[in-house]
Amino acid sequence: MSIVISVESLSKVYRLGQIGTGRLADDFKIWWATQRGKPNPLLKLGQEDHGNRDGEELWALRDINFSVEQGEALGIIGRNGAGKSTLLKILSRVTAPTSGRVRVQGRIASLLEVGTGFHPDLTGRENIYLNGAILGMSRREIDQKFDEIVDFSGVERFIDTPVKRYSSGMYVRLAFAVAAHLDPEILVVDEVLAVGDADFQKKCLGKMGDVVTQEGRTVLFVSHNMAAVQKLCQRGIFLENGQIVYIGDVVEAVNDYLVSSTSNSLLWEIVDHPPKADAYFRKVYVSDENWNPAKIITTSDILRVVVEFSLQKDLRNLQLSLDLLDQYGNIILVTVPGHQTDQLSTRQGIYRYRTSFPMPVLLPKNYSIRVTLYDTKAQKRLDRVDQINFKAEEVKDEPYRLGLLAIKCDWQAG
């Protein structure tokens, strides 16, 4: 496969603070006041000067090196502010790098934010032809793809309506349909698909997969949905503070990212003012065998959870639910109500409940716990806590085991 994207020693730095007022006369007044050690003469009474930040710089990217082959799907992951969007903007020629070199072979179609490349006063039909022209396609080529684009986007009824009247979801539907169907050699997609509904996101991922596997085109995909990144991409780049922490197999990239972003938090409690609600959790924690807050949990421990909640008035038909989730946020186990949980309490007050699993079930993996308090009669959720995150520590060296839980079972003859 030929290399279609080559990035060499790429860096991007931004200066913090305001750079210029927009008027030369005002800029001169500020400069002259600075030279004499005077305050900014344009500030309003009582306003602080936040614009004078000479020397303060932010390195959005620093010394980035990688290459992408034709027909490859590359996932780019990292926390907010890691430099993902800046990297895509440089590759899409939206902004220029401070230093380094980028070589791109082929046409790039970019979806960096909702409405990228669309003119709000033009209709959906006109914007399709406008985007096609920007990508260097002829009118005949766009005509051949037009019906397919409209059908995929699902906005046929509104195709002759100015896009400024579209919802954000409709915007993204049409923008993605245009970008994916007008035959760019490279498709660049930032987190914009999060705006669409679940069915459309699934549809988009399927289309991007077809673009890679069937049409041999290249996809750069930025998302916080780790399951989607692993499903679509073969390789991944993990960015942190503008630098590449890991580049290689997408599973390893995702695992490195999740490990770095998941800190053990076995206890959650209200530290500020309690919410103004009829019922709310005060404290939730993973406990040790004595029902005190645990400092660590291992694969040999039974998972025990304690909750405290407050009722501001008498409530009937309360139910507690506990979910165990994997590192990607997928539910892998849910609890079912026992005979004592149909009516936890009816009186106003503070209550403490505890539960435990019947045996050790955890593997040396990252987990999270979500507890929910329901009103079963009104069929509504009263409160939820999902900030319990931890990694179960292996107590002894054992071979790597697949799966998400380890359930002990005995085999008996007969």
N, C-alpha and C positions, 0 to 999 in steps of 0.2 A: 504494500500500500504506500502511496505517496503522501508526504507530509503537506497538509493544507494550512496549518497554523504553526508558526515558529515564534516563540517569545524568548528574547535574549536580554538578560540583565535589566529587566523592566522595572522602573521606579516612577512613582507619582507622589509629589509633595504639594500640600496646600498651605497657604498662609492663613493663619487665624485672624479674625477681626475684620473690620470694614476696610476695604481698599478703595479709597476715593469716594467722593460724595456725589459724583455725577456732574458737578460744575467746577470748571477750572478756577474760577474766582474763589469759591468756598475752599477748595483744596489749598489754594495759596494762603488764605487766612489761617487755616489750621497749621500749615507748615511754618508760617511766620510766628505764630504763637508758640509753637513747640521750640523753635530756635531760641526764643527769649525766656523759655521756662514757664510760660503762661498756660492756663487751662484752655481747653477747646472753646473758642468764642461762639460756636454754633450750638453748644449744649443748652437745653432748656434748664430753667431754675430747678435745682435739686436733682437733676439727672446725672448719673455717674458716667464716666468716660470708659466705655468698654472697647472702643475702636483702636486705641493705641496699643497694639500688641506686637511691636516690631521685634523680629527675631523668633517669634513663636511659630513653629511649623508643625504640621501633621503629615507624617508619612503614611499615606493610604496604602501604598505598595512599596516594597523595598527588595530589589534584586530578585525578581521573579524570572524563573527559567523553566520552560516546558515546551513540548511540541504535541500536536494532535494529528493523527493520521486520518486519511479519507475514510469515511464510513464508520467512524468511531463516535460513541456517545460518552462524553466526559462530564461527570458531575462535579460541581464546585460547591463546597460546603464550608460552613464556619459561622461563628456568632455574628450578630448585627455589628457592623462597623469593622469587620475583618478585612474588607477590601474587595468583596465579591463583585458588587455592582460597578465599582470603579474599574476593575479588570475588564468586565464585559463592555463598558463604555469605551474603553481604549480599543478593544478588539473591533468594536462596531464603528470606530472613528468618530464617536460623539465628542470625545475629548482627547487631547494629545498627552503623551507621557512626558514626564520631566526628563527622563533619561532612558536609554535602552532602545531596543529595536523590536518591532512586530512585523512579521511577514505573513500575509494572508493571500491564499490563492483561491479565487472563486467569489461569487456573490454572497453577501451576508444579508440575511433577513433577521431583524432583531425585535424582540418583544421585551423591552426594558421597563416599561411602566404602562399603565392603562392609557390607551389612546396614542401610543407611539406612532408617529408618522401620519396620523389622521388630521384632517382639517375639520374643525367642528361645524363649519357652515356648509360643508359639502355633504351630500347624501352618502349612504352606504355604498351605492352603486358607483358613484363618482370617486370615492375613496379607494375602492378596489382598483380602478384603473390608474389612479394617482400612485398608489403603492407599487403597482406593476411597472409603471414607467420609471419610478425611482430605482427599481431593481434592474432596469435595463431591458425589460420585456416589451415585445411589440404588442400592438392592439390585438392582432390575430391570436397570439399566444394567450393573452388574457381572456379573449372570447372563448377559447377552448376550455378554459378552467373555470369560467364564471359560474356556471350552474352548479358545479361541484363545490365551489367555495360557499355559495349561498346555502346549499343544502346542508353542508357540514355545520355552518354557523347557526342555523335555525332561526334566522332573522328575516326570512323571506317577506313577511308582511310589512316589514319596516325598511326594506332595502332602498326605497326612494324617499326616506325621511332623513333630514339632517342628523348627523350622528351626535350633535350636541344635545339632542333629546333622548339619546340612548341611556339606559342604565349602565352602571359600571360593568355588570355581567354581560350585557349585550355588546358593549365595547370590546371586551376581551374575546368574546366568541368570534366576532367578525375579524378582529385583528389577528388572532391565532389562525383562523381559517385562511386568511390572505397570506400570512407568512409561511404557512406549511404547504400551501398548494401552488404557489407561484414559482416552484422549482429553484429555490436558492441552493447553492452548494453547501452552505453552512447556515444552520438555524440556531440562533442564540435566544434562549428563553430565561428570563429572570423570574422572580417569585410572583408574576402577574396571574398565574393560573389559580392562585389561592382565592381570587375574586369569584371565580366560577363555582357552580354547584358541583356536588360530588359526581353526578353522571357525566357532566362535561369534562371534569378533570380526568376521569377514567377514559373518556373518548380521546382527549388530547394526548394522554400517555400512550394509548394504542396507536394513534397517528404518528407520534414521534418514533415509536418502535418500528413502525412500517417504513418511515423515512430512512432509518438506519439499516435495517435488515434487508429490505426489499429494494430500496432505491439507492443504497450505497452513499447516502449523504451524511454529513457530520452534524452532530448536535452538541451544543454546550448548554448544560442545564443547571440552574441555580435554584435550590429549594431547601426549605426547612423540613420537608416531609422525607424522612430518611428511607421509608419503605419505597416511596416512588423513585428516589435516587437509585436505590439498589436494584429495583426492577428494570429501570431503563438503561442504566449506565454500566459499562464494563470497567472503567477506570475512574478514580476520584482524586480530587485535589482538596486537601484540608488546609484552609487559610486561617491564620491567627495573627492579629496585629500587623497585617499587611505582608506577612511572610508565609512561605509554604512550609508547613509542618510535616506533611506527608503527601506523597504522590505515588499512586500505584493502584493495586486492586481496590475496587470500590468498597468491598466488605471491610477491609482493614481501615480504609479511610473513614468510613462511618463509625466503626468501633472506636478509633482514636478520638474522633470528635465527641462521641457520646461519653467516653470515659473522662475527657477533659471538661465537659460541661455538666457532669453529674457529680455533685458532692453529697456525701452521706448526710442526710438530715432525717434522723430517726424520730424527731420530736417537732411538733408544730403546736403553737399556742398563740392566743391573742396577746399582743404586746401593747397595742394602742387601745383606743376606746372601742367597746363592743358595738356591733352593728345594731341598728334599730330594726329588729325583726322579732317575730313571735317565737322563733326557735333558732338557735345557732350553736355551733361547736365552740367550746372554750379551749379544749386541748385534745390532741390526738398524738399518740406515740406508740412505737414498738417497744415492748417491755421485755425484761429478763424473766427468769422463772419465778421471781418474787413479786412480779407485777410492778416493778420500778422501771423508769426509763432506761433502756438499754444503750450502751455506748458502742456496741458492735454486734453484728449478727453473723453467724457462721452457718455452713451447710449442715451442721449437726444439731442446730437449734430448732426447736419448734417455734413457728411464727406466732407470736402473741401480740395482740393490739388492744390498747385501752383508749376509750374516748370519754370525754366529758362534754356535756352540752347543757344549755340553759333554756328553760321554757319561761317566757314572759307572761304566759297565760295558760289556763288549762287547755290541753289538747288531747284528743283521742286518736286511736288508730295510728300510732307512730311506728315506724319500722326502720331499722338500721340495716344498711347494706355495705358490704366490703368487697372491693374488686382488687385483684392482683394483676398488675400490668407488666409487660416486658419493657425493654429499654426503648422501644419505638412507640410506646403508648398504646399498643394493642392489648386488649383484655384477654388474659389467658386463663383466668379463673374467677368465678363469681360465687358469692355465698348465697345460700337460700335461707329463708326465714325458718327458725326453729319454733317449737311449740310455745316459747315464752316471748316471742318477739312480735306477736300480733298487736299487743298493746303495751308498749314500753312504760308509759307513764301518762297520767292525766292531769296531774297537779302542777301548778307553777312552782319552779324551783330549779336547782342545779342537780344533775344526775351524772353518775359515772357507771359505765358498762365496760366489760372486757370480753374478749373472745380469743380462741386459739385454734390452730389447726391440729388435727388428731395425731400428726407425726411430722418429722422433718421432711420437707418437700423441695427445698431450695437447692439450686445448682450454683456454682460460682459465677454468677451473672449479675447484671444490673436489673433491679426491679423498682417498681413504685406501687404505692398503695393509695387507693381512693375510697373514702368513706362518705356515705350519703345518708341523710336523714329525710325520710319520706313521710308525707301525710297520705296514707292509703285511701282514706275516705274521699278526700278532695282530689286525689291523684295528682299531687304536685310535690316538687322537691322543695324542702325547707332550707337545707344548707348542704354544702359539699366541701370537703377538704381533699386536695390532691397534691399536697406539697411534701409527702413522705417519699423520699428517694434514697436508695441504698444499694450497695453491692454486697452480696453474701460472700463471705470469705471462706475459702476452702481450708479445712482444718488439717488436711494431710494431702500429700501428693497423690493424685489419682489421674489416670488417663483422661483425656478430654472426652466429655460426654455430650452427645447431641441432645436436642430437646430443650424444653423450658422448665420442666419440673422433674423431680425424681420421686417416684411413688414406690414404696416398698410393698411387695406382694409375695406371698408364699404359695408355692405349688405343692399340691397334695395328690398322691396317687388315687386313682379310682374316679 
